[in-house]
Amino acid sequence: MVRLHDELDARSAGRTARRLLRLIETEPDVLEVDLTELRHLSPAGCAALFTALRAVRTRGTRLIITHPSHQAAAVMRQIGLTYALTHRQAGTE
């Protein structure tokens, strides 16, 4: 499990994506990203989570995002991340 803190926005998305990719390289069965302590998620910050989602799908790892605030959940829905987490596109299995 990894816990994100403070803000996930354009400034922190690259660093967060690299951190998540390093964890995914260890080939866990499940990677849980806990947003309990995340104060703000921007649409640009979702890029880190999309990067992780692409990586887990190539490795067979399951990505779970837990405890999003109302604001984070709304951004995840708006940007399509919630849908992407629950629906696999053709050709990705």
TORFIDO-724242 format. One record per residue: x, y, z of N, C-alpha, C, O, CB in turn; residue in one letter; chain; residue number from 1. Coordinates in Angstrom, 1 decimal. Glycine has a CB too. Example, Ala and Ser with C-alpha at 12.3 -4.5 7.8 and 13.67 -1.06 7.14 Angstrom:
> n_px | n_py | n_pz | ca_px | ca_py | ca_pz | c_px | c_py | c_pz | o_px | o_py | o_pz | cb_px | cb_py | cb_pz | nuke | bamar | guse
> 13.2 | -5.7 | 7.8 | 12.3 | -4.5 | 7.8 | 13.2 | -3.3 | 7.8 | 14.2 | -3.3 | 8.5 | 11.3 | -4.5 | 9.0 | A | A | 1;
> 12.8 | -2.2 | 7.1 | 13.7 | -1.1 | 7.1 | 12.9 | 0.0 | 7.9 | 13.4 | 1.1 | 8.0 | 14.1 | -0.6 | 5.7 | S | A | 2;
This chain:
> n_px | n_py | n_pz | ca_px | ca_py | ca_pz | c_px | c_py | c_pz | o_px | o_py | o_pz | cb_px | cb_py | cb_pz | nuke | bamar | guse
> 0.9 | -1.2 | 0.0 | 0.0 | 0.0 | 0.0 | 0.9 | 1.2 | 0.0 | 2.0 | 1.3 | 0.6 | -1.0 | 0.0 | 1.2 | M | A | 1;
> 0.4 | 2.2 | -0.7 | 1.1 | 3.5 | -0.7 | 0.1 | 4.6 | -0.3 | -1.1 | 4.6 | -0.8 | 1.7 | 3.8 | -2.1 | V | A | 2;
> 0.5 | 5.5 | 0.5 | -0.4 | 6.6 | 1.0 | 0.1 | 7.9 | 0.3 | 1.2 | 8.3 | 0.5 | -0.5 | 6.7 | 2.5 | R | A | 3;
> -0.8 | 8.5 | -0.3 | -0.5 | 9.8 | -0.9 | -0.9 | 10.9 | 0.1 | -1.9 | 10.8 | 0.8 | -1.2 | 10.1 | -2.3 | L | A | 4;
> -0.1 | 12.0 | 0.1 | -0.3 | 13.1 | 1.1 | -0.4 | 14.4 | 0.3 | 0.1 | 14.5 | -0.8 | 0.9 | 13.1 | 2.1 | H | A | 5;
> -1.0 | 15.4 | 1.0 | -1.0 | 16.8 | 0.5 | -1.8 | 16.9 | -0.8 | -3.0 | 16.7 | -0.8 | 0.4 | 17.3 | 0.4 | D | A | 6;
> -1.0 | 17.2 | -1.9 | -1.7 | 17.5 | -3.2 | -1.1 | 16.6 | -4.2 | 0.1 | 16.3 | -4.3 | -1.6 | 18.9 | -3.5 | E | A | 7;
> -1.9 | 16.2 | -5.2 | -1.5 | 15.5 | -6.4 | -1.9 | 16.4 | -7.5 | -3.1 | 16.4 | -7.9 | -2.0 | 14.0 | -6.5 | L | A | 8;
> -1.0 | 17.1 | -8.1 | -1.3 | 18.1 | -9.1 | -0.2 | 18.0 | -10.2 | 0.6 | 17.1 | -10.2 | -1.4 | 19.5 | -8.6 | D | A | 9;
> -0.2 | 18.9 | -11.1 | 0.8 | 18.9 | -12.2 | 2.2 | 18.9 | -11.7 | 3.1 | 18.3 | -12.3 | 0.6 | 20.1 | -13.1 | A | A | 10;
> 2.5 | 19.6 | -10.6 | 3.8 | 19.7 | -10.0 | 4.3 | 18.4 | -9.4 | 5.5 | 18.0 | -9.5 | 3.9 | 20.7 | -9.0 | R | A | 11;
> 3.4 | 17.6 | -8.8 | 3.8 | 16.4 | -8.2 | 3.5 | 15.1 | -9.0 | 3.9 | 14.0 | -8.5 | 3.1 | 16.3 | -6.8 | S | A | 12;
> 2.8 | 15.2 | -10.1 | 2.3 | 14.0 | -10.8 | 3.5 | 13.2 | -11.3 | 3.5 | 12.0 | -11.2 | 1.5 | 14.4 | -12.0 | A | A | 13;
> 4.5 | 13.8 | -11.9 | 5.7 | 13.1 | -12.4 | 6.4 | 12.3 | -11.3 | 6.7 | 11.1 | -11.4 | 6.7 | 14.0 | -13.0 | G | A | 14;
> 6.7 | 12.9 | -10.2 | 7.3 | 12.3 | -9.0 | 6.5 | 11.1 | -8.5 | 7.0 | 10.0 | -8.2 | 7.6 | 13.3 | -7.9 | R | A | 15;
> 5.2 | 11.3 | -8.4 | 4.3 | 10.3 | -7.9 | 4.2 | 9.1 | -8.9 | 4.2 | 8.0 | -8.4 | 2.9 | 10.9 | -7.6 | T | A | 16;
> 4.1 | 9.4 | -10.1 | 4.1 | 8.3 | -11.2 | 5.4 | 7.5 | -11.1 | 5.3 | 6.3 | -11.1 | 4.0 | 8.9 | -12.6 | A | A | 17;
> 6.5 | 8.1 | -10.9 | 7.8 | 7.4 | -10.8 | 7.8 | 6.5 | -9.6 | 8.2 | 5.3 | -9.6 | 9.0 | 8.3 | -10.8 | R | A | 18;
> 7.3 | 7.0 | -8.5 | 7.2 | 6.2 | -7.2 | 6.3 | 5.0 | -7.4 | 6.6 | 3.9 | -7.0 | 6.7 | 7.1 | -6.1 | R | A | 19;
> 5.1 | 5.2 | -8.0 | 4.2 | 4.1 | -8.2 | 4.8 | 3.1 | -9.2 | 4.6 | 1.9 | -9.0 | 2.9 | 4.7 | -8.8 | L | A | 20;
> 5.5 | 3.5 | -10.2 | 6.1 | 2.6 | -11.2 | 7.1 | 1.7 | -10.5 | 7.3 | 0.6 | -10.8 | 6.7 | 3.4 | -12.4 | L | A | 21;
> 7.9 | 2.3 | -9.6 | 8.9 | 1.6 | -8.9 | 8.3 | 0.5 | -8.1 | 8.8 | -0.7 | -8.0 | 9.8 | 2.5 | -8.0 | R | A | 22;
> 7.1 | 0.8 | -7.4 | 6.4 | -0.2 | -6.7 | 5.8 | -1.3 | -7.5 | 5.8 | -2.5 | -7.2 | 5.3 | 0.5 | -5.8 | L | A | 23;
> 5.3 | -0.9 | -8.7 | 4.7 | -1.9 | -9.6 | 5.8 | -2.8 | -10.1 | 5.5 | -4.0 | -10.4 | 4.0 | -1.2 | -10.8 | I | A | 24;
> 7.0 | -2.4 | -10.3 | 8.1 | -3.2 | -10.8 | 8.4 | -4.4 | -9.8 | 9.0 | -5.4 | -10.2 | 9.4 | -2.4 | -11.0 | E | A | 25;
> 8.0 | -4.2 | -8.6 | 8.2 | -5.3 | -7.6 | 7.1 | -6.4 | -7.8 | 7.2 | -7.4 | -7.1 | 8.1 | -4.8 | -6.2 | T | A | 26;
> 6.2 | -6.2 | -8.7 | 5.2 | -7.2 | -9.1 | 4.3 | -7.6 | -8.0 | 4.1 | -8.8 | -7.7 | 5.8 | -8.4 | -9.7 | E | A | 27;
> 3.7 | -6.7 | -7.3 | 2.7 | -7.1 | -6.3 | 1.4 | -7.6 | -6.9 | 1.2 | -7.3 | -8.1 | 2.4 | -5.9 | -5.3 | P | A | 28;
> 0.7 | -8.4 | -6.2 | -0.6 | -8.9 | -6.8 | -1.6 | -7.7 | -6.8 | -2.4 | -7.6 | -7.7 | -1.2 | -10.0 | -5.9 | D | A | 29;
> -1.5 | -6.9 | -5.8 | -2.4 | -5.8 | -5.6 | -1.6 | -4.6 | -5.2 | -0.7 | -4.7 | -4.3 | -3.6 | -6.1 | -4.6 | V | A | 30;
> -1.9 | -3.4 | -5.8 | -1.3 | -2.1 | -5.3 | -2.5 | -1.3 | -4.9 | -3.3 | -0.9 | -5.7 | -0.4 | -1.4 | -6.4 | L | A | 31;
> -2.5 | -1.0 | -3.6 | -3.5 | -0.1 | -3.0 | -2.9 | 1.3 | -2.9 | -1.9 | 1.5 | -2.3 | -4.1 | -0.6 | -1.7 | E | A | 32;
> -3.6 | 2.3 | -3.4 | -3.2 | 3.7 | -3.3 | -4.3 | 4.3 | -2.4 | -5.4 | 4.5 | -2.8 | -3.1 | 4.4 | -4.7 | V | A | 33;
> -3.8 | 4.7 | -1.2 | -4.7 | 5.3 | -0.2 | -4.7 | 6.8 | -0.3 | -3.6 | 7.4 | -0.2 | -4.3 | 4.8 | 1.3 | D | A | 34;
> -5.8 | 7.4 | -0.5 | -5.9 | 8.8 | -0.6 | -6.5 | 9.5 | 0.6 | -6.8 | 10.7 | 0.6 | -6.9 | 9.2 | -1.8 | L | A | 35;
> -6.5 | 8.8 | 1.7 | -7.0 | 9.4 | 3.0 | -6.4 | 10.8 | 3.3 | -7.1 | 11.7 | 3.7 | -6.8 | 8.5 | 4.1 | T | A | 36;
> -5.1 | 10.9 | 3.1 | -4.4 | 12.1 | 3.5 | -4.1 | 13.1 | 2.3 | -3.4 | 14.0 | 2.5 | -3.1 | 11.8 | 4.2 | E | A | 37;
> -4.8 | 12.8 | 1.2 | -4.6 | 13.6 | 0.0 | -5.6 | 14.8 | 0.2 | -6.8 | 14.6 | 0.2 | -4.8 | 12.9 | -1.3 | L | A | 38;
> -5.1 | 16.0 | 0.2 | -6.0 | 17.2 | 0.4 | -6.6 | 17.6 | -0.9 | -7.7 | 18.2 | -0.9 | -5.2 | 18.3 | 1.0 | R | A | 39;
> -5.9 | 17.4 | -2.0 | -6.4 | 17.9 | -3.3 | -5.9 | 17.1 | -4.4 | -4.7 | 16.7 | -4.5 | -6.0 | 19.4 | -3.5 | H | A | 40;
> -6.7 | 16.7 | -5.4 | -6.4 | 16.0 | -6.6 | -6.8 | 16.8 | -7.8 | -8.0 | 17.2 | -7.9 | -7.0 | 14.6 | -6.6 | L | A | 41;
> -5.9 | 17.2 | -8.6 | -6.2 | 17.9 | -9.8 | -6.3 | 17.0 | -11.0 | -5.8 | 15.8 | -10.9 | -5.1 | 19.0 | -10.1 | S | A | 42;
> -7.0 | 17.4 | -12.1 | -7.1 | 16.6 | -13.3 | -5.7 | 16.2 | -13.8 | -5.4 | 15.1 | -14.2 | -7.9 | 17.3 | -14.4 | P | A | 43;
> -4.7 | 17.2 | -13.7 | -3.4 | 16.9 | -14.1 | -2.7 | 15.9 | -13.2 | -1.9 | 15.1 | -13.7 | -2.5 | 18.2 | -14.2 | A | A | 44;
> -3.0 | 15.9 | -12.0 | -2.5 | 14.9 | -11.0 | -2.9 | 13.5 | -11.3 | -2.3 | 12.5 | -11.0 | -2.8 | 15.3 | -9.6 | G | A | 45;
> -4.1 | 13.4 | -11.9 | -4.6 | 12.0 | -12.3 | -3.7 | 11.3 | -13.3 | -3.8 | 10.1 | -13.4 | -6.0 | 12.1 | -12.9 | C | A | 46;
> -2.9 | 12.1 | -14.0 | -1.9 | 11.5 | -14.9 | -1.1 | 10.4 | -14.2 | -0.8 | 9.4 | -14.8 | -1.1 | 12.5 | -15.6 | A | A | 47;
> -0.7 | 10.7 | -13.0 | 0.1 | 9.7 | -12.3 | -0.6 | 8.4 | -12.0 | -0.1 | 7.3 | -12.1 | 0.6 | 10.3 | -10.9 | A | A | 48;
> -1.9 | 8.5 | -11.7 | -2.7 | 7.3 | -11.5 | -3.0 | 6.6 | -12.8 | -3.1 | 5.4 | -12.8 | -4.0 | 7.7 | -10.8 | L | A | 49;
> -3.2 | 7.3 | -13.9 | -3.4 | 6.7 | -15.2 | -2.1 | 5.9 | -15.6 | -2.1 | 4.8 | -16.2 | -3.7 | 7.7 | -16.3 | F | A | 50;
> -0.9 | 6.5 | -15.3 | 0.4 | 5.9 | -15.6 | 0.5 | 4.6 | -14.9 | 0.9 | 3.6 | -15.4 | 1.5 | 6.8 | -15.3 | T | A | 51;
> 0.1 | 4.6 | -13.6 | 0.1 | 3.4 | -12.8 | -0.9 | 2.4 | -13.3 | -0.6 | 1.2 | -13.4 | -0.2 | 3.7 | -11.3 | A | A | 52;
> -2.0 | 2.8 | -13.7 | -3.0 | 1.9 | -14.2 | -2.5 | 1.2 | -15.5 | -2.7 | 0.0 | -15.6 | -4.3 | 2.6 | -14.6 | L | A | 53;
> -1.9 | 1.9 | -16.4 | -1.4 | 1.3 | -17.6 | -0.3 | 0.2 | -17.2 | -0.3 | -0.8 | -17.8 | -0.8 | 2.3 | -18.5 | R | A | 54;
> 0.5 | 0.6 | -16.3 | 1.6 | -0.3 | -15.9 | 1.1 | -1.6 | -15.2 | 1.6 | -2.7 | -15.5 | 2.6 | 0.4 | -15.0 | A | A | 55;
> 0.1 | -1.4 | -14.4 | -0.4 | -2.7 | -13.7 | -1.1 | -3.6 | -14.7 | -1.0 | -4.8 | -14.5 | -1.4 | -2.3 | -12.6 | V | A | 56;
> -1.7 | -3.0 | -15.6 | -2.4 | -3.9 | -16.6 | -1.4 | -4.7 | -17.4 | -1.8 | -5.8 | -17.9 | -3.3 | -3.0 | -17.5 | R | A | 57;
> -0.3 | -4.2 | -17.7 | 0.7 | -5.0 | -18.4 | 1.3 | -6.1 | -17.6 | 1.9 | -7.1 | -18.1 | 1.8 | -4.1 | -19.0 | T | A | 58;
> 1.3 | -5.9 | -16.2 | 1.9 | -6.9 | -15.3 | 0.9 | -7.8 | -14.6 | 1.3 | -8.8 | -14.0 | 2.7 | -6.2 | -14.3 | R | A | 59;
> -0.4 | -7.6 | -14.8 | -1.4 | -8.4 | -14.2 | -1.6 | -8.0 | -12.7 | -2.3 | -8.8 | -12.0 | -1.0 | -9.8 | -14.2 | G | A | 60;
> -1.2 | -6.9 | -12.3 | -1.4 | -6.4 | -10.9 | -2.7 | -5.7 | -10.9 | -3.2 | -5.1 | -11.9 | -0.2 | -5.4 | -10.4 | T | A | 61;
> -3.4 | -5.7 | -9.7 | -4.7 | -5.0 | -9.6 | -4.4 | -3.7 | -8.8 | -3.7 | -3.7 | -7.8 | -5.7 | -5.9 | -8.7 | R | A | 62;
> -4.9 | -2.6 | -9.4 | -4.8 | -1.3 | -8.7 | -6.1 | -1.0 | -8.1 | -7.1 | -1.0 | -8.7 | -4.4 | -0.2 | -9.8 | L | A | 63;
> -6.0 | -0.6 | -6.8 | -7.1 | -0.2 | -6.0 | -6.8 | 1.2 | -5.4 | -5.8 | 1.4 | -4.8 | -7.5 | -1.2 | -4.9 | I | A | 64;
> -7.8 | 2.1 | -5.6 | -7.6 | 3.4 | -5.0 | -8.7 | 3.6 | -4.0 | -9.9 | 3.4 | -4.2 | -7.8 | 4.6 | -6.1 | I | A | 65;
> -8.2 | 3.8 | -2.7 | -9.1 | 3.8 | -1.6 | -9.2 | 5.2 | -0.9 | -8.3 | 6.0 | -1.0 | -8.7 | 2.8 | -0.6 | T | A | 66;
> -10.3 | 5.4 | -0.2 | -10.5 | 6.6 | 0.6 | -10.4 | 7.9 | -0.1 | -9.8 | 8.8 | 0.5 | -9.6 | 6.5 | 1.7 | H | A | 67;
> -10.9 | 8.1 | -1.3 | -10.8 | 9.4 | -1.9 | -11.8 | 10.4 | -1.2 | -12.9 | 10.0 | -0.8 | -11.1 | 9.3 | -3.4 | P | A | 68;
> -11.4 | 11.6 | -1.1 | -12.3 | 12.6 | -0.6 | -13.4 | 12.9 | -1.6 | -13.3 | 12.3 | -2.7 | -11.5 | 14.0 | -0.2 | S | A | 69;
> -14.4 | 13.6 | -1.3 | -15.4 | 14.0 | -2.2 | -14.8 | 14.7 | -3.4 | -15.2 | 14.4 | -4.6 | -16.6 | 14.8 | -1.6 | H | A | 70;
> -13.9 | 15.6 | -3.2 | -13.3 | 16.3 | -4.2 | -12.5 | 15.4 | -5.1 | -12.6 | 15.5 | -6.4 | -12.3 | 17.4 | -3.7 | Q | A | 71;
> -11.7 | 14.5 | -4.6 | -10.9 | 13.6 | -5.4 | -11.8 | 12.7 | -6.2 | -11.5 | 12.4 | -7.3 | -9.9 | 12.8 | -4.5 | A | A | 72;
> -12.8 | 12.1 | -5.5 | -13.7 | 11.2 | -6.2 | -14.4 | 11.9 | -7.4 | -14.6 | 11.4 | -8.5 | -14.8 | 10.7 | -5.3 | A | A | 73;
> -14.8 | 13.2 | -7.2 | -15.4 | 14.0 | -8.3 | -14.4 | 14.2 | -9.5 | -14.8 | 14.0 | -10.6 | -15.9 | 15.3 | -7.8 | A | A | 74;
> -13.2 | 14.5 | -9.2 | -12.2 | 14.6 | -10.2 | -11.9 | 13.3 | -11.0 | -11.8 | 13.3 | -12.2 | -10.8 | 15.2 | -9.7 | V | A | 75;
> -11.8 | 12.2 | -10.2 | -11.6 | 10.9 | -10.8 | -12.8 | 10.5 | -11.7 | -12.5 | 10.0 | -12.8 | -11.5 | 9.9 | -9.7 | M | A | 76;
> -14.0 | 10.9 | -11.3 | -15.1 | 10.6 | -12.2 | -15.1 | 11.5 | -13.5 | -15.3 | 11.0 | -14.6 | -16.5 | 10.8 | -11.5 | R | A | 77;
> -14.8 | 12.8 | -13.2 | -14.8 | 13.8 | -14.3 | -13.7 | 13.4 | -15.4 | -14.0 | 13.5 | -16.6 | -14.5 | 15.2 | -13.8 | Q | A | 78;
> -12.6 | 13.0 | -15.0 | -11.5 | 12.7 | -15.9 | -11.5 | 11.3 | -16.5 | -10.8 | 11.0 | -17.4 | -10.1 | 12.9 | -15.2 | I | A | 79;
> -12.4 | 10.5 | -16.0 | -12.6 | 9.1 | -16.5 | -11.8 | 8.0 | -15.8 | -11.8 | 6.9 | -16.2 | -12.3 | 9.1 | -17.9 | G | A | 80;
> -11.1 | 8.4 | -14.7 | -10.3 | 7.4 | -14.0 | -11.2 | 6.4 | -13.3 | -10.8 | 5.2 | -13.4 | -9.4 | 8.1 | -13.0 | L | A | 81;
> -12.3 | 6.8 | -12.7 | -13.1 | 5.8 | -12.1 | -13.6 | 4.7 | -13.1 | -13.6 | 3.6 | -12.8 | -14.4 | 6.5 | -11.4 | T | A | 82;
> -14.0 | 5.2 | -14.3 | -14.4 | 4.3 | -15.3 | -13.3 | 3.4 | -15.7 | -13.5 | 2.1 | -15.8 | -15.0 | 5.0 | -16.5 | Y | A | 83;
> -12.1 | 3.9 | -15.9 | -11.0 | 3.1 | -16.4 | -10.6 | 2.1 | -15.3 | -10.1 | 1.0 | -15.7 | -9.8 | 4.1 | -16.7 | A | A | 84;
> -10.7 | 2.4 | -14.1 | -10.4 | 1.4 | -13.0 | -11.3 | 0.2 | -13.0 | -10.9 | -0.9 | -12.6 | -10.4 | 2.1 | -11.7 | L | A | 85;
> -12.5 | 0.4 | -13.5 | -13.5 | -0.6 | -13.4 | -13.8 | -1.3 | -14.7 | -14.5 | -2.4 | -14.7 | -14.8 | -0.1 | -12.8 | T | A | 86;
> -13.3 | -0.8 | -15.8 | -13.6 | -1.3 | -17.1 | -12.3 | -1.5 | -17.9 | -11.5 | -0.6 | -18.0 | -14.6 | -0.5 | -17.9 | H | A | 87;
> -12.0 | -2.7 | -18.3 | -10.8 | -2.9 | -19.1 | -11.2 | -2.7 | -20.6 | -12.2 | -3.1 | -21.1 | -10.3 | -4.4 | -18.9 | R | A | 88;
> -10.3 | -2.0 | -21.3 | -10.5 | -1.8 | -22.7 | -10.2 | -3.0 | -23.5 | -9.4 | -3.8 | -23.1 | -9.7 | -0.6 | -23.2 | Q | A | 89;
> -10.8 | -3.2 | -24.7 | -10.5 | -4.3 | -25.5 | -9.0 | -4.4 | -25.8 | -8.4 | -3.3 | -26.1 | -11.3 | -4.2 | -26.8 | A | A | 90;
> -8.5 | -5.5 | -25.8 | -7.0 | -5.7 | -26.1 | -6.1 | -5.5 | -24.9 | -4.9 | -5.6 | -25.1 | -6.7 | -4.8 | -27.2 | G | A | 91;
> -6.6 | -5.2 | -23.7 | -5.7 | -5.1 | -22.6 | -5.7 | -6.3 | -21.7 | -4.8 | -6.3 | -20.8 | -6.2 | -3.9 | -21.8 | T | A | 92;
> -6.5 | -7.3 | -21.9 | -6.4 | -8.4 | -21.1 | -5.4 | -9.5 | -21.6 | -5.3 | -10.5 | -21.0 | -7.8 | -9.1 | -21.0 | E | A | 93;
